[in-house]
Amino acid sequence: MKKIFDLIPKEYFVENLKDNTLGVVKIALLREVVNPMIIRSNFADETITFKANDEKDLVEIPARKLKSKEKLRGLRICREMNVVDKSLRYNVIQKSLHLANPNSILFGDSVTESNDAVGITSRVIYDWAYSIRDVNEITDTFQHNALSEGGTMHDEVKGGLRQSLFQVQYVMPKTYFPHFLTLENVTPELFVHILSSVIYETRYGAQSTTLGSNMINHIVGIGFSKFEAPINSFSIADNWTDKKVNFENVKSAINKSMKTYYKDNYKDGLQFKKLIDNLWENNELQQHYDKAKEDCTKLLKDTKVIK
C-alpha cells in the first residue's frame, strides 16, 4: 500500500471500516465509446436523453447503468480472489454472513432471501453521465429483423413473411462521457478494488450479452480533499464551448475543472492505471484482497450484523 500512500496521503483512507471520517477521494473518468452501445430505458427504440437547452439534447446514462456493470465486474474479481461466498449471486444475498466481502461493502448490498433486514450503504457514489455533443450527432438508428431458423423472414408455420422488423438506436464510437466517482471511508484495499472494477469493465448498456466491448474507461485523474468539489458530468457538458470534441480536449476540460478545485491534491490518472496493471501482472493482489475480506468481516461483527 506504500505506493498508494505516495500518491494519496494515508489520512484520506480509514483503517477501520466502522469509522466515519471527513474526507473524500474523487475519481475523474473519461468514458470513451468504442463500439455501438445501446442506452435506453422506457422506450425500446430510443436513447435516453436530457434537454440541456433549446439547442442541445444530451445523451444521458443513469448512474445505476454504470454502477451495476462495475459492481458485477467487482463480484467476479472477488470470486477470482476467493473472498466471497461461492453461493452468492449478483443481487441475490441469502444470508447476512455473505455480506462480508469487499464488493458488498464497497458498492453496497442487502440481504434478499432471508428474514434478516440488513442493508449496507455504498461507499462509492456514482455521478450520472452526459455526452458532450447532441444526441443527433452521436447516435444512429438501424433496422433489424428476427430471422427464422432457416435464416429468412419466412413463417414456417403459417407461411408468408413474418412481421419481425424492429429498430434500435445506438450511441456510436468516438462519443465521450466525462464522469466522476466519489469515495468515502474506504481502505486502501477497497480503493484498489474500485479501480480494478472500473478499469477492466468494458461492456455497458443493453444487449451486453450480444454486443462486444463498447466502452473504455480512462482514469484522467484523482483528487482528494476534506470536502467534495462540486464537479460533475453535467457541469462539464453544459459549460462546453469548444466547437471541436475529441479525446484530448475533453480530457483537458476535466483536468482543468479538477485542478481548479483540488490544486496540488490532484494526481494524474496514468499513475494509478500503471499501479493497478502492475499489481495484476505481478500477481500481487491476493494478500490485499485477503486483508479486505478481514476488514469487511470485522465491520459486520463490530456492527452486530453477524456474530
N, C-alpha and C positions, 0 to 999 in steps of 0.2 A: 504493500500500500504506500510505500515511501514515494514512489513515482507519482502517485495521485496527489499526495501532500505537497510535492514540489510544484504542482500546478494550482491546486486549490488548498488553502490553509485548512488545517485539521479542525479548526473551530467551526467550520461550516458543515461538519458531519457530527453524528451522535455516536456514542459508544454503546449506549443502552437505548433500545428502540422504544422504551417506555417514556423517554424524555420528550418534552415538548418545548423546543428551544426557538429563539428568534434567529432568523437567517434563512436565506433561500439560495438555491443554485438554479440558474435559468439556462436552458439549452436552446440555442438558436439553430434551427434547421432550415435547409433549403431542399424541399422535396421536388424532385425532377421527374416528370412523366417521360418514360422512355418506350412505352408500348401503349396502344389504345386501352383506355381504362373506363369502366362504367361507374358513374357516381349518381345513383338515383335513390328515390325514397317512395313517394306516394304514386308516382306515375312510371310505368314500366319503360316508356319511350322518351323520357325527359330527364335531363341532367338537373341536379339541384342547383339553384341559382339564388343570388341575393342582389337586389337592386340597390347599388351603391349611390347612384344619382340618376338624373334624367337621361344621361348618355351612356351609361355602362351598367350591365348586369354581370356580376362576378360569379364564377363557379365556386360553390361553397361545399366544403367537406366537413360534416359534423364531427366533433371530437371523438365520439364513440366509434365511428367508422375507422378511425386511425388507431385508437387505443385497443380495440378488440383484436385487430390483427397482430399488434405488437405484444399484447398480453398472451395470445396463443403461441407466438414465437417464443416468448419467455418460458411458457409452460414446457415446450418441447426441449428447451435448453436445460431446464431443471430436471427433466426426465433423463437427459443425457448424463447429467452430473449425479443422478441418483439421490436427489434431495427433495423429492416429492413422492407421496404415496402412489403406488402403482395403480390403484383403483380410481384415483382422482381423474376426472374428465373436465374439460372446459365448461364452466358454468354448472357443473354437477358436483357439488360438495356434499358428501354423505355424512361426515362426522366433523365435529369441531377440531379434533386432532389433526385432520387433514389440512387445516389452515396453516399449520406450522411449516411453511415453505416460503422461500424468498419471493416467488411470484405472487402468491396471495397477499403477502404483507406489503409488497411494493405497489401492486396495481389495485388492491382492494378485492374483497371477496365476501361471500356469505354462505352459510350452510343452507342447502336447499332441500335435503331429503330426510331430515330428522326433526325432532321436536326442539332442537337447540336453536334458539333465536339469536344467532351470533352473526354480526356483520363487522368486517374490517374496512376501515376507511383507507382510500387510496392515498399514497404518499407522492404520487406524480399527478400533476394537474395538466390536462391537455387543452390547448387552445383550439378553436375552430380554425380551419384553413381556408384562405381565399386566394383566388387566382389574381394575377396582376392584370391580365387582359380580359376583354369582354368575352362572354360565352360564345358569341358567333365567330370569333376569331380562332378559338382553340378547340372547337368541337366539330364533329361531322356525324351525319346520320346515315346508317346503312340499312338496307332491306335484307332480311334473312328469310329462309324458309326451312321448315322442319321436314326433311326428306323421309320417305318411307324406307323400309329395309332394302328395297331394290335401288335406292339412291335416286328416286324420282319423286314427283308430286302426285303420282298415280295412287288412287284409293283402291287398295287390293280387295276391300270388302264390298264397297258399293259401286266401284268403277268410277271413271271420270277423274277429275283433278281434285285434290284435297285443298281446302282453303286454310293454309297454314303459313301465310306470309306475315311477317311482323318486322317492325323497325326498332333499331337500337341506336341511341345517341352515345357516341364515345368522346371522351376527352383525349385529344391527340398528343403525340410526342412533342417535346420541347415546350411543354406547359410547366410553369414554375409556381410553386406554392411556398411562400415564406411561412414558417411555423415555429411555435415555441412550446417547450415543456418546462414546467416549474417543479422542482423537487424540494420537499420539506422533510426534515427529520429522517434522513437516510444515513445508513452506514456506508463506508467506502465500498463494501461488498455489494450493497444494493445499487450503488452508483454504477459499478461495473456491469451489473445485470441490466439496468435500463439502457445503457449504451449498446450492449450486445443485442438486446431485443430490437432496438431501433435500427442499428447499422445493418444487421443481417436479415431484416424483413424486407421483401421486395415485391410482394403481391398484395394488391389492395382492390377494393371495390367489389361490385357484383360479379358473379361468374368466375370467381378466383380459382375454382377447380377446373375451369375450362381454359381460361386465358393464361398466358405466361407471365413472367415477372414484368411488372409495368411501372415501377417507381424506384428510384434510387434516393436514399436519404443521406444528404451531405450535412455533416456537422460543421456549421460555419464558425461557431464559437460558443464559449460558455462563460457566463457572468455570475458573480456571487456577491451578495450584499446582505445587510441586516434586513432590508426591505426589498420587495419585488418591484422592478421597474415597470411602468405602465406601457409596455410594448407588446403588441400582438399582431397577428397576421393581417387583420383588417386595417390596422393603422398604417402598415407598410403599403398595402394595396390601395387604400383610399387616398393616400398622400402622393401617389406615384405621378410624376410629371414628365419623365423621360419618354420620348417617342419610341425609343428602342427598348425591347425587352429581350435580354439574353441572360445566360447564366451569370456572367461576370458582373453585370450592373445590378442584378437582383441581389447577388451576394454582397456587393458593395453597399447597397442600401441597408441590408440587415446589419452589416458590420458598423455602419455609421450610427444607426439607432442604438445599438448595444453599447458602443464606445461612449456615446454621449452621456449615458446614464451610469455605466459601470466603470468607465475610465480605466485605471490600472487594474481593476478587478475583473478584467475581461481577457480571456485567453483564446488563442487561435484554435479552431476545432481540429485541425490536422494533427496536432499533438495527441489528442485524445483518440483519434481514429488509429494512429500508429500504435498507441499503447494497447488498445483492445485487440488489434490484429496480432501483435506480438504475444500477448497472453494466450491467444488461441493457437497460434502457430507453434509455440513452445510448450504447449500442454501444461500451463502453469495455473490453470483456473480451479482445479479440483479443491485445493486447500481453501480457496476463498469462498467457494460455494458451501463447503462443509462448515466454515465459520458462520456464513449467513444462515444456514439451517439451524445452528446452535442458537444464534441470536433470536431467530423467529420463535423457536420453541420456548426460550426464556421469556420472551414478551408475553406469550399466551399463558404461561404459568404465572407470571407476575400479575397479570390482569385477571386471573382466575377463570380464564376461558377453558383451560384444561388443567388437570391435576398433575 
